[in-house]
Amino acid sequence: MTKLTNNQKKFLRLKGHSLKPIVMVGQHGLSESVLAELKVTMEKHELLKIKIRIDEREGKQKIIDKIIDTSNAHLVQVIGNIVVIYRGFDEEPQIILPRK
Protein backbone atom coordinates (compact mmCIF):
# COMPACT_ATOMS: atom_id res chain seq x y z
CA MET A 1 0.00 0.00 0.00
CA THR A 2 1.54 3.28 -1.06
CA LYS A 3 1.68 6.11 1.40
CA LEU A 4 -0.61 9.10 0.90
CA THR A 5 1.07 12.38 0.03
CA ASN A 6 0.33 15.49 2.10
CA ASN A 7 -1.66 16.88 -0.82
CA GLN A 8 -3.78 13.71 -1.01
CA LYS A 9 -4.40 13.83 2.75
CA LYS A 10 -5.46 17.46 2.47
CA PHE A 11 -7.85 16.52 -0.36
CA LEU A 12 -9.31 13.67 1.72
CA ARG A 13 -9.62 15.88 4.84
CA LEU A 14 -11.71 18.34 2.81
CA LYS A 15 -13.93 15.51 1.56
CA GLY A 16 -14.20 13.98 5.03
CA HIS A 17 -15.16 17.25 6.70
CA SER A 18 -18.84 16.96 5.75
CA LEU A 19 -19.16 13.27 6.63
CA LYS A 20 -21.02 12.04 9.69
CA PRO A 21 -19.36 9.35 11.84
CA ILE A 22 -20.67 5.98 10.65
CA VAL A 23 -18.84 3.61 12.98
CA MET A 24 -18.83 4.22 16.73
CA VAL A 25 -16.31 2.66 19.10
CA GLY A 26 -17.66 2.65 22.65
CA GLN A 27 -16.00 2.39 26.03
CA HIS A 28 -15.60 -1.37 25.59
CA GLY A 29 -13.18 -0.80 22.73
CA LEU A 30 -13.00 -2.71 19.49
CA SER A 31 -15.41 -5.58 19.98
CA GLU A 32 -16.02 -8.22 17.32
CA SER A 33 -19.29 -6.52 16.37
CA VAL A 34 -17.54 -3.17 15.85
CA LEU A 35 -14.85 -4.82 13.70
CA ALA A 36 -17.56 -6.59 11.67
CA GLU A 37 -19.40 -3.29 11.20
CA LEU A 38 -16.16 -1.63 10.13
CA LYS A 39 -15.50 -4.35 7.56
CA VAL A 40 -18.98 -4.06 6.04
CA THR A 41 -18.82 -0.26 6.01
CA MET A 42 -15.40 -0.22 4.31
CA GLU A 43 -16.90 -2.23 1.45
CA LYS A 44 -19.43 0.56 0.83
CA HIS A 45 -17.38 3.68 1.63
CA GLU A 46 -13.83 4.60 0.70
CA LEU A 47 -13.65 7.50 3.15
CA LEU A 48 -14.94 6.85 6.64
CA LYS A 49 -15.37 8.87 9.80
CA ILE A 50 -15.21 6.95 13.07
CA LYS A 51 -16.08 8.22 16.53
CA ILE A 52 -14.05 6.77 19.40
CA ARG A 53 -15.58 7.31 22.82
CA ILE A 54 -12.51 6.78 24.97
CA ASP A 55 -10.91 9.55 26.97
CA GLU A 56 -7.59 7.86 27.68
CA ARG A 57 -5.03 8.88 25.06
CA GLU A 58 -2.99 5.67 24.95
CA GLY A 59 -6.08 3.48 24.74
CA LYS A 60 -7.46 5.60 21.93
CA GLN A 61 -4.18 5.39 20.01
CA LYS A 62 -4.15 1.58 20.35
CA ILE A 63 -7.69 1.45 18.94
CA ILE A 64 -6.74 3.74 16.04
CA ASP A 65 -3.70 1.53 15.27
CA LYS A 66 -5.85 -1.61 15.35
CA ILE A 67 -8.48 -0.02 13.07
CA ILE A 68 -5.77 0.90 10.54
CA ASP A 69 -4.22 -2.60 10.71
CA THR A 70 -7.47 -4.56 10.42
CA SER A 71 -9.00 -2.38 7.71
CA ASN A 72 -5.80 -1.92 5.63
CA ALA A 73 -6.73 1.75 5.45
CA HIS A 74 -4.77 5.00 5.53
CA LEU A 75 -5.10 7.29 8.51
CA VAL A 76 -6.18 10.66 7.13
CA GLN A 77 -6.89 12.67 10.26
CA VAL A 78 -7.52 12.52 14.00
CA ILE A 79 -9.32 15.41 15.68
CA GLY A 80 -10.37 14.79 19.26
CA ASN A 81 -12.47 11.63 19.26
CA ILE A 82 -13.02 11.60 15.50
CA VAL A 83 -10.84 9.56 13.14
CA VAL A 84 -10.98 9.74 9.35
CA ILE A 85 -9.64 6.76 7.38
CA TYR A 86 -9.40 6.06 3.66
CA ARG A 87 -9.15 2.88 1.64
CA GLY A 88 -9.77 3.20 -2.08
CA PHE A 89 -11.85 0.63 -3.91
CA ASP A 90 -9.85 -1.73 -6.13
CA GLU A 91 -12.54 -1.62 -8.79
CA GLU A 92 -14.43 1.53 -9.76
CA PRO A 93 -13.10 3.94 -7.12
CA GLN A 94 -15.49 6.75 -6.23
CA ILE A 95 -12.77 9.10 -5.00
CA ILE A 96 -10.06 10.02 -7.48
CA LEU A 97 -6.97 11.19 -5.58
CA PRO A 98 -4.70 13.95 -6.88
CA ARG A 99 -1.52 12.41 -8.30
CA LYS A 100 0.87 14.27 -6.00
N, CA, C and O atoms as a GROMACS GRO file, in nm:
protein
  400
    1MET      N    1   0.086  -0.118   0.000
    1MET     CA    2   0.000   0.000   0.000
    1MET      C    3   0.090   0.124   0.000
    1MET      O    4   0.174   0.140   0.088
    2THR      N    5   0.071   0.208  -0.099
    2THR     CA    6   0.154   0.328  -0.106
    2THR      C    7   0.106   0.432  -0.005
    2THR      O    8  -0.012   0.439   0.029
    3LYS      N    9   0.199   0.509   0.040
    3LYS     CA   10   0.168   0.611   0.140
    3LYS      C   11   0.099   0.730   0.073
    3LYS      O   12   0.132   0.765  -0.040
    4LEU      N   13   0.006   0.792   0.143
    4LEU     CA   14  -0.061   0.910   0.090
    4LEU      C   15   0.032   1.031   0.100
    4LEU      O   16   0.104   1.047   0.198
    5THR      N   17   0.030   1.114  -0.003
    5THR     CA   18   0.107   1.238   0.003
    5THR      C   19   0.031   1.339   0.090
    5THR      O   20  -0.088   1.321   0.117
    6ASN      N   21   0.098   1.445   0.131
    6ASN     CA   22   0.033   1.549   0.210
    6ASN      C   23  -0.082   1.613   0.133
    6ASN      O   24  -0.186   1.647   0.190
    7ASN      N   25  -0.063   1.630   0.003
    7ASN     CA   26  -0.166   1.688  -0.082
    7ASN      C   27  -0.290   1.598  -0.088
    7ASN      O   28  -0.404   1.646  -0.084
    8GLN      N   29  -0.267   1.467  -0.098
    8GLN     CA   30  -0.378   1.371  -0.101
    8GLN      C   31  -0.452   1.371   0.033
    8GLN      O   32  -0.575   1.364   0.036
    9LYS      N   33  -0.376   1.378   0.143
    9LYS     CA   34  -0.439   1.383   0.275
    9LYS      C   35  -0.524   1.508   0.290
    9LYS      O   36  -0.634   1.503   0.343
   10LYS      N   37  -0.472   1.620   0.242
   10LYS     CA   38  -0.546   1.746   0.247
   10LYS      C   39  -0.676   1.734   0.168
   10LYS      O   40  -0.782   1.777   0.215
   11PHE      N   41  -0.668   1.675   0.050
   11PHE     CA   42  -0.785   1.652  -0.036
   11PHE      C   43  -0.888   1.566   0.037
   11PHE      O   44  -1.007   1.596   0.034
   12LEU      N   45  -0.841   1.458   0.101
   12LEU     CA   46  -0.932   1.367   0.172
   12LEU      C   47  -0.990   1.433   0.298
   12LEU      O   48  -1.106   1.409   0.332
   13ARG      N   49  -0.911   1.516   0.367
   13ARG     CA   50  -0.962   1.588   0.484
   13ARG      C   51  -1.078   1.678   0.444
   13ARG      O   52  -1.179   1.684   0.513
   14LEU      N   53  -1.063   1.747   0.330
   14LEU     CA   54  -1.171   1.834   0.281
   14LEU      C   55  -1.296   1.753   0.251
   14LEU      O   56  -1.407   1.794   0.287
   15LYS      N   57  -1.279   1.638   0.186
   15LYS     CA   58  -1.393   1.551   0.156
   15LYS      C   59  -1.456   1.494   0.283
   15LYS      O   60  -1.578   1.482   0.293
   16GLY      N   61  -1.372   1.461   0.380
   16GLY     CA   62  -1.420   1.398   0.503
   16GLY      C   63  -1.488   1.494   0.598
   16GLY      O   64  -1.561   1.453   0.688
   17HIS      N   65  -1.463   1.624   0.578
   17HIS     CA   66  -1.516   1.725   0.670
   17HIS      C   67  -1.668   1.717   0.682
   17HIS      O   68  -1.722   1.731   0.792
   18SER      N   69  -1.737   1.695   0.573
   18SER     CA   70  -1.884   1.696   0.574
   18SER      C   71  -1.945   1.562   0.614
   18SER      O   72  -2.067   1.552   0.631
   19LEU      N   73  -1.863   1.459   0.628
   19LEU     CA   74  -1.916   1.327   0.663
   19LEU      C   75  -1.962   1.320   0.808
   19LEU      O   76  -1.911   1.392   0.894
   20LYS      N   77  -2.059   1.235   0.833
   20LYS     CA   78  -2.102   1.204   0.969
   20LYS      C   79  -2.032   1.075   1.010
   20LYS      O   80  -2.009   0.988   0.926
   21PRO      N   81  -1.997   1.061   1.140
   21PRO     CA   82  -1.936   0.935   1.184
   21PRO      C   83  -2.032   0.819   1.159
   21PRO      O   84  -2.149   0.825   1.198
   22ILE      N   85  -1.983   0.714   1.094
   22ILE     CA   86  -2.066   0.598   1.065
   22ILE      C   87  -2.043   0.488   1.168
   22ILE      O   88  -2.138   0.426   1.216
   23VAL      N   89  -1.918   0.465   1.202
   23VAL     CA   90  -1.884   0.361   1.298
   23VAL      C   91  -1.853   0.427   1.432
   23VAL      O   92  -1.781   0.526   1.438
   24MET      N   93  -1.908   0.371   1.539
   24MET     CA   94  -1.883   0.422   1.673
   24MET      C   95  -1.810   0.315   1.754
   24MET      O   96  -1.850   0.199   1.757
   25VAL      N   97  -1.703   0.356   1.820
   25VAL     CA   98  -1.631   0.266   1.910
   25VAL      C   99  -1.662   0.314   2.051
   25VAL      O  100  -1.628   0.426   2.088
   26GLY      N  101  -1.726   0.228   2.130
   26GLY     CA  102  -1.766   0.265   2.265
   26GLY      C  103  -1.657   0.243   2.368
   26GLY      O  104  -1.541   0.219   2.334
   27GLN      N  105  -1.696   0.252   2.494
   27GLN     CA  106  -1.600   0.239   2.603
   27GLN      C  107  -1.543   0.098   2.614
   27GLN      O  108  -1.440   0.078   2.679
   28HIS      N  109  -1.609   0.001   2.552
   28HIS     CA  110  -1.560  -0.137   2.559
   28HIS      C  111  -1.456  -0.166   2.452
   28HIS      O  112  -1.407  -0.278   2.440
   29GLY      N  113  -1.424  -0.064   2.373
   29GLY     CA  114  -1.318  -0.080   2.273
   29GLY      C  115  -1.366  -0.147   2.146
   29GLY      O  116  -1.484  -0.144   2.112
   30LEU      N  117  -1.271  -0.208   2.077
   30LEU     CA  118  -1.300  -0.271   1.949
   30LEU      C  119  -1.352  -0.412   1.970
   30LEU      O  120  -1.275  -0.508   1.976
   31SER      N  121  -1.482  -0.426   1.982
   31SER     CA  122  -1.541  -0.558   1.998
   31SER      C  123  -1.552  -0.623   1.860
   31SER      O  124  -1.530  -0.559   1.757
   32GLU      N  125  -1.586  -0.751   1.860
   32GLU     CA  126  -1.602  -0.822   1.732
   32GLU      C  127  -1.711  -0.758   1.648
   32GLU      O  128  -1.698  -0.749   1.525
   33SER      N  129  -1.818  -0.713   1.712
   33SER     CA  130  -1.929  -0.652   1.636
   33SER      C  131  -1.886  -0.520   1.572
   33SER      O  132  -1.927  -0.489   1.460
   34VAL      N  133  -1.803  -0.443   1.642
   34VAL     CA  134  -1.755  -0.317   1.585
   34VAL      C  135  -1.662  -0.346   1.467
   34VAL      O  136  -1.670  -0.277   1.365
   35LEU      N  137  -1.575  -0.446   1.480
   35LEU     CA  138  -1.485  -0.482   1.370
   35LEU      C  139  -1.564  -0.532   1.249
   35LEU      O  140  -1.529  -0.503   1.135
   36ALA      N  141  -1.671  -0.609   1.275
   36ALA     CA  142  -1.756  -0.659   1.167
   36ALA      C  143  -1.826  -0.542   1.097
   36ALA      O  144  -1.835  -0.539   0.974
   37GLU      N  145  -1.875  -0.447   1.176
   37GLU     CA  146  -1.940  -0.329   1.120
   37GLU      C  147  -1.842  -0.248   1.036
   37GLU      O  148  -1.877  -0.198   0.929
   38LEU      N  149  -1.719  -0.235   1.086
   38LEU     CA  150  -1.616  -0.163   1.014
   38LEU      C  151  -1.588  -0.228   0.878
   38LEU      O  152  -1.574  -0.160   0.776
   39LYS      N  153  -1.578  -0.361   0.880
   39LYS     CA  154  -1.550  -0.435   0.756
   39LYS      C  155  -1.660  -0.412   0.651
   39LYS      O  156  -1.632  -0.385   0.535
   40VAL      N  157  -1.785  -0.425   0.695
   40VAL     CA  158  -1.898  -0.406   0.604
   40VAL      C  159  -1.901  -0.262   0.551
   40VAL      O  160  -1.925  -0.239   0.432
   41THR      N  161  -1.877  -0.167   0.639
   41THR     CA  162  -1.882  -0.026   0.601
   41THR      C  163  -1.771   0.009   0.503
   41THR      O  164  -1.791   0.088   0.411
   42MET      N  165  -1.652  -0.050   0.522
   42MET     CA  166  -1.540  -0.022   0.431
   42MET      C  167  -1.564  -0.078   0.291
   42MET      O  168  -1.499  -0.035   0.195
   43GLU      N  169  -1.657  -0.172   0.278
   43GLU     CA  170  -1.690  -0.223   0.145
   43GLU      C  171  -1.782  -0.126   0.070
   43GLU      O  172  -1.792  -0.132  -0.052
   44LYS      N  173  -1.849  -0.038   0.144
   44LYS     CA  174  -1.943   0.056   0.083
   44LYS      C  175  -1.886   0.196   0.070
   44LYS      O  176  -1.924   0.272  -0.019
   45HIS      N  177  -1.793   0.231   0.160
   45HIS     CA  178  -1.738   0.368   0.163
   45HIS      C  179  -1.586   0.364   0.158
   45HIS      O  180  -1.522   0.285   0.227
   46GLU      N  181  -1.529   0.450   0.076
   46GLU     CA  182  -1.383   0.460   0.070
   46GLU      C  183  -1.330   0.549   0.182
   46GLU      O  184  -1.224   0.523   0.239
   47LEU      N  185  -1.404   0.653   0.213
   47LEU     CA  186  -1.365   0.750   0.315
   47LEU      C  187  -1.463   0.736   0.431
   47LEU      O  188  -1.584   0.739   0.411
   48LEU      N  189  -1.410   0.720   0.550
   48LEU     CA  190  -1.494   0.685   0.664
   48LEU      C  191  -1.456   0.766   0.786
   48LEU      O  192  -1.339   0.783   0.818
   49LYS      N  193  -1.558   0.814   0.855
   49LYS     CA  194  -1.537   0.888   0.980
   49LYS      C  195  -1.581   0.796   1.093
   49LYS      O  196  -1.690   0.739   1.090
   50ILE      N  197  -1.496   0.784   1.194
   50ILE     CA  198  -1.520   0.695   1.307
   50ILE      C  199  -1.513   0.776   1.435
   50ILE      O  200  -1.423   0.857   1.454
   51LYS      N  201  -1.609   0.754   1.523
   51LYS     CA  202  -1.608   0.822   1.653
   51LYS      C  203  -1.560   0.723   1.758
   51LYS      O  204  -1.613   0.612   1.769
   52ILE      N  205  -1.460   0.763   1.835
   52ILE     CA  206  -1.405   0.677   1.940
   52ILE      C  207  -1.435   0.742   2.074
   52ILE      O  208  -1.386   0.851   2.105
   53ARG      N  209  -1.516   0.675   2.154
   53ARG     CA  210  -1.558   0.731   2.282
   53ARG      C  211  -1.471   0.679   2.396
   53ARG      O  212  -1.518   0.608   2.485
   54ILE      N  213  -1.344   0.716   2.391
   54ILE     CA  214  -1.251   0.678   2.497
   54ILE      C  215  -1.168   0.802   2.530
   54ILE      O  216  -1.113   0.866   2.440
   55ASP      N  217  -1.162   0.834   2.657
   55ASP     CA  218  -1.091   0.955   2.697
   55ASP      C  219  -0.940   0.935   2.708
   55ASP      O  220  -0.862   1.026   2.682
   56GLU      N  221  -0.901   0.815   2.745
   56GLU     CA  222  -0.759   0.786   2.768
   56GLU      C  223  -0.682   0.787   2.635
   56GLU      O  224  -0.717   0.716   2.541
   57ARG      N  225  -0.579   0.868   2.630
   57ARG     CA  226  -0.503   0.888   2.506
   57ARG      C  227  -0.438   0.760   2.453
   57ARG      O  228  -0.451   0.729   2.334
   58GLU      N  229  -0.370   0.687   2.540
   58GLU     CA  230  -0.298   0.567   2.495
   58GLU      C  231  -0.396   0.462   2.445
   58GLU      O  232  -0.372   0.397   2.343
   59GLY      N  233  -0.507   0.446   2.516
   59GLY     CA  234  -0.608   0.348   2.474
   59GLY      C  235  -0.667   0.384   2.340
   59GLY      O  236  -0.692   0.298   2.256
   60LYS      N  237  -0.690   0.514   2.320
   60LYS     CA  238  -0.746   0.560   2.193
   60LYS      C  239  -0.647   0.535   2.080
   60LYS      O  240  -0.687   0.493   1.971
   61GLN      N  241  -0.519   0.560   2.105
   61GLN     CA  242  -0.418   0.539   2.001
   61GLN      C  243  -0.408   0.391   1.964
   61GLN      O  244  -0.390   0.357   1.846
   62LYS      N  245  -0.419   0.302   2.063
   62LYS     CA  246  -0.415   0.158   2.035
   62LYS      C  247  -0.532   0.118   1.947
   62LYS      O  248  -0.517   0.037   1.855
   63ILE      N  249  -0.650   0.175   1.975
   63ILE     CA  250  -0.769   0.145   1.894
   63ILE      C  251  -0.751   0.196   1.751
   63ILE      O  252  -0.784   0.127   1.655
   64ILE      N  253  -0.698   0.317   1.738
   64ILE     CA  254  -0.674   0.374   1.604
   64ILE      C  255  -0.577   0.284   1.526
   64ILE      O  256  -0.600   0.254   1.409
   65ASP      N  257  -0.468   0.241   1.592
   65ASP     CA  258  -0.370   0.153   1.527
   65ASP      C  259  -0.435   0.022   1.482
   65ASP      O  260  -0.408  -0.027   1.372
   66LYS      N  261  -0.520  -0.034   1.568
   66LYS     CA  262  -0.585  -0.161   1.535
   66LYS      C  263  -0.684  -0.143   1.419
   66LYS      O  264  -0.695  -0.231   1.333
   67ILE      N  265  -0.755  -0.031   1.417
   67ILE     CA  266  -0.848  -0.002   1.307
   67ILE      C  267  -0.771   0.004   1.175
   67ILE      O  268  -0.812  -0.054   1.075
   68ILE      N  269  -0.658   0.075   1.176
   68ILE     CA  270  -0.577   0.090   1.054
   68ILE      C  271  -0.524  -0.047   1.009
   68ILE      O  272  -0.529  -0.079   0.890
   69ASP      N  273  -0.475  -0.127   1.104
   69ASP     CA  274  -0.422  -0.260   1.071
   69ASP      C  275  -0.530  -0.352   1.014
   69ASP      O  276  -0.511  -0.414   0.910
   70THR      N  277  -0.644  -0.360   1.083
   70THR     CA  278  -0.747  -0.456   1.042
   70THR      C  279  -0.818  -0.413   0.914
   70THR      O  280  -0.865  -0.498   0.838
   71SER      N  281  -0.827  -0.283   0.889
   71SER     CA  282  -0.900  -0.238   0.771
   71SER      C  283  -0.809  -0.214   0.650
   71SER      O  284  -0.857  -0.187   0.540
   72ASN      N  285  -0.677  -0.223   0.670
   72ASN     CA  286  -0.580  -0.192   0.563
   72ASN      C  287  -0.605  -0.054   0.505
   72ASN      O  288  -0.593  -0.033   0.384
   73ALA      N  289  -0.640   0.040   0.590
   73ALA     CA  290  -0.673   0.175   0.545
   73ALA      C  291  -0.561   0.272   0.581
   73ALA      O  292  -0.471   0.241   0.658
   74HIS      N  293  -0.569   0.391   0.521
   74HIS     CA  294  -0.477   0.500   0.553
   74HIS      C  295  -0.542   0.587   0.659
   74HIS      O  296  -0.662   0.613   0.655
   75LEU      N  297  -0.462   0.632   0.753
   75LEU     CA  298  -0.510   0.729   0.851
   75LEU      C  299  -0.501   0.866   0.786
   75LEU      O  300  -0.393   0.910   0.745
   76VAL      N  301  -0.615   0.934   0.776
   76VAL     CA  302  -0.618   1.066   0.713
   76VAL      C  303  -0.608   1.175   0.818
   76VAL      O  304  -0.533   1.272   0.801
   77GLN      N  305  -0.683   1.159   0.928
   77GLN     CA  306  -0.689   1.267   1.026
   77GLN      C  307  -0.745   1.217   1.158
   77GLN      O  308  -0.829   1.127   1.162
   78VAL      N  309  -0.696   1.276   1.267
   78VAL     CA  310  -0.752   1.252   1.400
   78VAL      C  311  -0.775   1.389   1.462
   78VAL      O  312  -0.681   1.467   1.479
   79ILE      N  313  -0.900   1.418   1.497
   79ILE     CA  314  -0.932   1.541   1.568
   79ILE      C  315  -1.018   1.501   1.687
   79ILE      O  316  -1.132   1.457   1.672
   80GLY      N  317  -0.962   1.517   1.806
   80GLY     CA  318  -1.037   1.479   1.926
   80GLY      C  319  -1.072   1.332   1.923
   80GLY      O  320  -0.983   1.247   1.918
   81ASN      N  321  -1.201   1.302   1.927
   81ASN     CA  322  -1.247   1.163   1.926
   81ASN      C  323  -1.290   1.116   1.788
   81ASN      O  324  -1.348   1.008   1.775
   82ILE      N  325  -1.262   1.195   1.686
   82ILE     CA  326  -1.302   1.160   1.550
   82ILE      C  327  -1.180   1.120   1.468
   82ILE      O  328  -1.078   1.190   1.467
   83VAL      N  329  -1.192   1.007   1.399
   83VAL     CA  330  -1.084   0.956   1.314
   83VAL      C  331  -1.138   0.945   1.172
   83VAL      O  332  -1.249   0.897   1.151
   84VAL      N  333  -1.060   0.989   1.075
   84VAL     CA  334  -1.098   0.974   0.935
   84VAL      C  335  -0.997   0.879   0.871
   84VAL      O  336  -0.876   0.900   0.878
   85ILE      N  337  -1.051   0.773   0.807
   85ILE     CA  338  -0.964   0.676   0.738
   85ILE      C  339  -1.007   0.665   0.593
   85ILE      O  340  -1.120   0.696   0.557
   86TYR      N  341  -0.914   0.619   0.510
   86TYR     CA  342  -0.940   0.606   0.366
   86TYR      C  343  -0.881   0.475   0.315
   86TYR      O  344  -0.767   0.439   0.344
   87ARG      N  345  -0.963   0.404   0.240
   87ARG     CA  346  -0.915   0.288   0.164
   87ARG      C  347  -0.989   0.287   0.032
   87ARG      O  348  -1.110   0.263   0.027
   88GLY      N  349  -0.916   0.313  -0.076
   88GLY     CA  350  -0.977   0.320  -0.208
   88GLY      C  351  -1.027   0.184  -0.254
   88GLY      O  352  -0.971   0.081  -0.219
   89PHE      N  353  -1.134   0.186  -0.332
   89PHE     CA  354  -1.185   0.062  -0.390
   89PHE      C  355  -1.088   0.016  -0.498
   89PHE      O  356  -1.031   0.096  -0.571
   90ASP      N  357  -1.070  -0.117  -0.507
   90ASP     CA  358  -0.985  -0.173  -0.613
   90ASP      C  359  -1.049  -0.154  -0.749
   90ASP      O  360  -0.983  -0.119  -0.847
   91GLU      N  361  -1.180  -0.177  -0.754
   91GLU     CA  362  -1.254  -0.162  -0.879
   91GLU      C  363  -1.351  -0.044  -0.867
   91GLU      O  364  -1.421  -0.030  -0.767
   92GLU      N  365  -1.353   0.037  -0.969
   92GLU     CA  366  -1.443   0.153  -0.976
   92GLU      C  367  -1.436   0.243  -0.853
   92GLU      O  368  -1.536   0.260  -0.783
   93PRO      N  369  -1.319   0.302  -0.827
   93PRO     CA  370  -1.310   0.394  -0.712
   93PRO      C  371  -1.400   0.514  -0.730
   93PRO      O  372  -1.415   0.567  -0.840
   94GLN      N  373  -1.460   0.558  -0.619
   94GLN     CA  374  -1.549   0.675  -0.623
   94GLN      C  375  -1.469   0.803  -0.600
   94GLN      O  376  -1.507   0.909  -0.649
   95ILE      N  377  -1.359   0.793  -0.528
   95ILE     CA  378  -1.277   0.910  -0.500
   95ILE      C  379  -1.148   0.900  -0.583
   95ILE      O  380  -1.072   0.804  -0.571
   96ILE      N  381  -1.127   0.998  -0.667
   96ILE     CA  382  -1.006   1.002  -0.748
   96ILE      C  383  -0.907   1.096  -0.679
   96ILE      O  384  -0.930   1.217  -0.671
   97LEU      N  385  -0.797   1.040  -0.630
   97LEU     CA  386  -0.697   1.119  -0.558
   97LEU      C  387  -0.613   1.201  -0.653
   97LEU      O  388  -0.589   1.159  -0.766
   98PRO      N  389  -0.569   1.320  -0.608
   98PRO     CA  390  -0.470   1.394  -0.688
   98PRO      C  391  -0.342   1.310  -0.700
   98PRO      O  392  -0.311   1.232  -0.610
   99ARG      N  393  -0.271   1.325  -0.809
   99ARG     CA  394  -0.152   1.241  -0.830
   99ARG      C  395  -0.040   1.268  -0.734
   99ARG      O  396   0.033   1.176  -0.696
  100LYS      N  397  -0.023   1.394  -0.691
  100LYS     CA  398   0.087   1.427  -0.600
  100LYS      C  399   0.036   1.495  -0.476
  100LYS      O  400   0.114   1.530  -0.388
   0.00000   0.00000   0.00000
